[in-house]
């Protein structure tokens, strides 16, 4: 994290149903609570229907930024799905972009049907690394399934993302936001997933 | 999780633009809120519905946008402030009454919000709704930021009341459906106002000429008010080389473009929040101080055309200008705005270079984009009943073997125009269009037309606009098959209830309107089926297709899986038995994955056999019936 830097551009990407929109909303809330101008541009008209979903989260202490990140200006990309990380990098990435990527693919319908190829994970990793400064891989869905539900993958990814300290938001601050949004059982499960994500990075 | 009724003036929240509009309405003391759901506008009324009880509001999901505007008008006539929201296509529906209501006038403030969808993220078109303001001679506001969305909403009620006419406000996807900082204002104490209609006065369009004349006089007064409005704002040098005139989302994009190009000292940005009527005086002042003007707006050239008209009127005073925008093709004619589009236009005007990334990086990115990114075609959700419905309809039409096809309207099921519905849907358009078209096709037999036509319709769409089309078919003795996919919700926009559900926006239980009873009363023959019963559904479809007389309605009824999944555990654990699956050797051409295409199934390349993706599968068990080898097995949970 560069102490001189005022604005940050984060993209959370994935496929409909992975909890992308809720994740970006919670992160955004945490930044507003910290006094940042925060703008989120979401594309989720087709979020439940197999399409790519992307949230642009933009923060600045000086001004309200526009809801769409300009070409090549993403600082951090958190991807809930590997090919979606690559898709976003091709448009918004630059040589300094850092990506954090859930390694579990979700196959598009045309791949399932045999009309298109889903690249091998090794090839995806190679391209991700070509188009970024650093890539962190997180087996978020696999861990989430072990914890009882694939949907927790989003919270594991946020835990990992915050543990990397690429953004001016501490994991304790995010815990506070979670506690204001969730009750009892749901809060406990999500806090555990958050913790799990941060442990994956520490390990 | 709505926080829009927080009584905490000064508190700063992250709000969606639509939530900011809802909050602004509350701060203005709104009492009646109406809409038919439509992305990207739905959240306005949805949020107001969630606080209806605590804030003492009446909120409703109306059956369509015209009814919504009429319900809101009744409140206004009776002295209560009201808000009515819709998406761009909805305004087409409401416009029939709007084009009378402009003349009729209103009593208490009435705000009509339209949210447009540039790039058609969740729409069948990317219509610009602003020309309706010009058409109806009504004031139009366009917020640029989240805070402004709230402030403008609040002000719009006062403006509407002062002028005695409806005020229009236009959001776009990136202002309404984006989120940003909003500082709350105070909520007014309840004034306990009693609703009352003054029957000493008739509210109609007469006398038409005088009222039309008055609308135009209003525009002159509105221009004066707008000239002093803080929603019109300029930043930049006193005499800019280029003046950007913008509104809505263009305000933030333009600022960012200037920063990235380092053009802040050369280019000024004039942001107009009051876009109809245009505040002539201040626009002319700005035009006088520059030679070149660039228009940044979504989606059509509304500002561009109207400002040019003013420039022509005042050409003697301000001199000749060079205009850049859509007409000059510095800005594409279609699609949503972003900072890159502004950069591109300015780069051409200033003949300067701008590279977001090095050519090497661009080349690598382009190669990856070309070779490694499988597309994500939209399909039905795992467990969606529409997939099963389309499967049976496809099979029935194949067996029928008369080149049958389907027509459609708006909703999740419109995805059936692509692979998700086996390309069965051949033509459609607006709400209810499928049935209207089928009614027409059904009357062409005398001209040799012999193809069966199936009109696909949703349950909410049925109440919105398909009922008159079905009446038309019955009355005119058209032979049609109408399929109503009843999934007990307005699913596409987030599962809002409708008259068939038994619950309304206020959360009250109401007697559900029975779709089959309605259809029967029109004279249609009605069959009801569970789409998960694949064979039974196919047989009912065949029965309807084979009946040559009159309107046949097949209701395929099963609750939306997105709702069901929240309420119930998955019924089955589904797996593929690899011993039985014969993979590529299967004579079925991979019905499960290549044809049925539920995302819960996948093809394991190594073993060349089907598999269940346990992350995606919701255990509906329909695929078990699809497999000719019986290799897919369901076990009760």
Interface residues (C-beta under 8 A of the other chain):
Chain A: X15 X17 X25 X28 X29 X31 X32 X37 X38 X39 X40 X41 X42 X43 X45 X46 X48 X49 X50 X51 X52 X63 X64 X65 X66 X67 X68 X70 X71 X72 X73 X83 X86 X87 X89 X90 X91 X93 X94 X95 X104 X106 X107 X108 X109 X110 X111 X112 X113 X114 X116 X117 X118 X119 X123 X124 X127 X130 X131 X141 X145 X150 X181
Chain B: X1 X12 X13 X14 X39 X40 X117 X121 X122 X145 X146 X147 X174 X175 X177 X178 X179 X180 X181 X249 X252 X253 X255 X256 X257 X260 X338 X339 X340 X343 X356 X357 X358 X361 X364 X365 X366 X368 X369 X372 X373 X374 X375 X376 X377 X378 X379 X380 X381 X412 X415 X419 X420 X562 X590 X593 X594 X595 X597 X599 X601 X602 X603 X613 X614 X615 X616
